[in-house]
Amino acid sequence: MPATQQETATQWPHRHLLGLAGCNAAEVSLILETAKEFRAVLERPIRRVPTLRGITICNLFFEPSTRTRLSFELAEKRLSADIVNFSSKGSSVSKGESLLDTARNIEAMKVDMVVVRHRSPGVPHFLGRSTRAQIINAGDGQHEHPTQALLDLFTLYEHHRDLRGLRIAIVGDIVHSRVARSNILGLRMLGAHVTVCGPPTLLPHRADALGVRVTHRLDEALEGCDVVMALRMQLERQNLSLIPSIREYHALYGIRPDHLRRNVDMLVMHPGPVNRGVELASEVVDHERSIILDQVTNGVAVRMAVLYLLATAEQRGW
Amino acid sequence: MQDVLIRNGTLLDPVTGDVRRADIIIRNGIITAVGEQLPSSGLTPYDAAGKFVSPGWIDMHVHLREPGLEYKETIASGCRAAAFGGFTEVACLPNTEPPIDSAEVILAIQSRAQGLPVNVYPIACVSKGRKGRELAPLFELKTCGAVAFSDDGSPVQSGHLMRRALEYASMLDRPIVNHMEDLHMGPKGHMHEGAVSARLGVPPVPALSEESMLARDLLLAELTGGHLHVAHISTSKSVALVRQAKASGVPVTAEACTHHFALTDLAVEESGFSTQTKMHPPLRSQADTDAIKEGLEDGTIDAICTDHAPHAAFEKNVEFTAAPFGIIGLESAWGLIGRHLVAEQHLDVAAAVHKVCVAPRKILRLPVPEIREGAHANLTIFDATTKWTFAARHIRSKSSNTPFLGARMTGKAWAIYNNGQLVDNGD
């Protein structure tokens, strides 16, 4: 069980969870400590508590999602919240209704919290300004995916008592990855050393501005590395001249069994869904040092913690 | 016609920098006397004590949206915004519907502007329909009153067409105004490529897309001798390229927008992705902003404009990547110039006025108004010291898409007089 070595905040001070950019280490620790309690709830025979009874939550997904959405829904159900789901492929604009109108309609149905995923960065911020509901960012474009980073941090604490000084390599398509951005913020906040690794075409032009070490060589990234996080490779990237081919990508940046043999303590993480044989060799996915399924399990507990803390913050009033 | 006596003002000559205390009498739109202690009988007095009076200002880059997009702005509302900003004249860009690529559209704009206190000079298209394929009838457009040619937001991509446009326009003694952007430089971006876009994950616009197109156009201007005017220059390398070209005698001029020295790309982050911080070219880095100020200071950048680009609230009140580019700028222009250029001592008052009065008119081959007996009265009354806060009540435009609500301003345009009308902005 994780026991963060960080100072922990006593209460959650924000109305929304828009990203990790607005949080500090003590607040992140509060979420992780709270998640620990919910993790225990999930081990009980009856995995349900009445904490959010009477609270209505809308899962507003403008982008397809399987695990994040299921994970939020499960978290909401385990907390006894009322749930409505809204999903739409593509942007609301293409359907003729503006995002603002969609949000106002949902608000008119007296929804307390909105869990939103959208392809455009900043949508949670926009909704936070323009509706009364509390907003949780479930992924905004290439910007942030804070609950994914939180569950990754939680999972890391199951294996390391302290993240300070821990060496983490994030490998793959950094420029398009909201998971990478949120993880970099969270990991740095808690004292880990982050290296990002990928071809220059998949790194932001100013990757140095993220406060990380940058390398294009996988061997260099993995040297002395405690945990490698591989990112999902969008297969269509090869058509945009970002990589010549998936085959070449795997040859340069795929994590293979020999990497695990050379680095005997290194853990493997992945936000899913995995392309077997692309970012991770199939054997690596199933390796005993792969903690990918732990990430998924912890996702529910972490999201329960976020929902619970936001609801209690709201009860304190603004 | 309002016959007025402008009393106790300080007349400022933006060319020489000379100032002198004098009263001005205007009858039937004509200055009939300039001197001390003039009699006020039968005249509406305007007390200009503590204020400057200069030849009227011009914003050479505005979007008036008429014809076709009147829900964003009309010529009348845009001119009210101009008057509030101290501008007696504007040059309007051709991305209307239909675009300004025919005599008829120019005549329609001129007829709508008839009788307003602000003169409107159309900038016509370089190519038919702004499609970048065939030259628009440049001679006919010039004859009707086009002061320059530009495809603006759809910049001329074809080097061949740009060469022909510069050659042909040189015969007509009119500049080609290019919005410098190589559209092939990257996928569609929404903010400046740099540290902030790396953090925010917003698809970026590289500075290079401006600079590489500018480099091409500078070479074409050198080759053809045609006058190239660089619209809304925004990057440090662009400023360096223009500086170098000017030094080697290339016929090039440049303008910078007020927001490109007042804000940086940090505004996108600090505002939580506010679409009021989204414009084209995008807000750039601090180093770029510094270079713009330096370029204004050393004369590399001739003129200051606003790129006043009204959009309706419903268009801007959307997610960042879905929002249209652009902000309104006429009403806040002088307050930003005063705060960021005059108060910071990059320009003195005369030099700042020169960039909104003399330089743009030289570029557009328009006469600079004079303050002398017998001249058509076209003047701006302003100061460079009043501190005020920009608020919704100052907006005269039909749209209110601006990041400057609540921003501190230094210097105020108090009134304009033009076409026989005094527009007093009050306090």
Interface residues (C-beta under 8 A of the other chain):
Chain A: L18 A21 S91 V93 S98 L99 L100 H118 R119 S120 P121 G122 V123 H125 F126 G128 R129 S130 D140 G141 Q142 H143 E144 H176 R178 R181 P204 H205 R206 A207 D208 A209 L210 L240
Chain B: P187 E193 G194 A195 V196 S197 A198 R199 L200 G201 V202 P203 P204 P206 G272 F273 F314 N317 V318 E319 F320 T321 A322
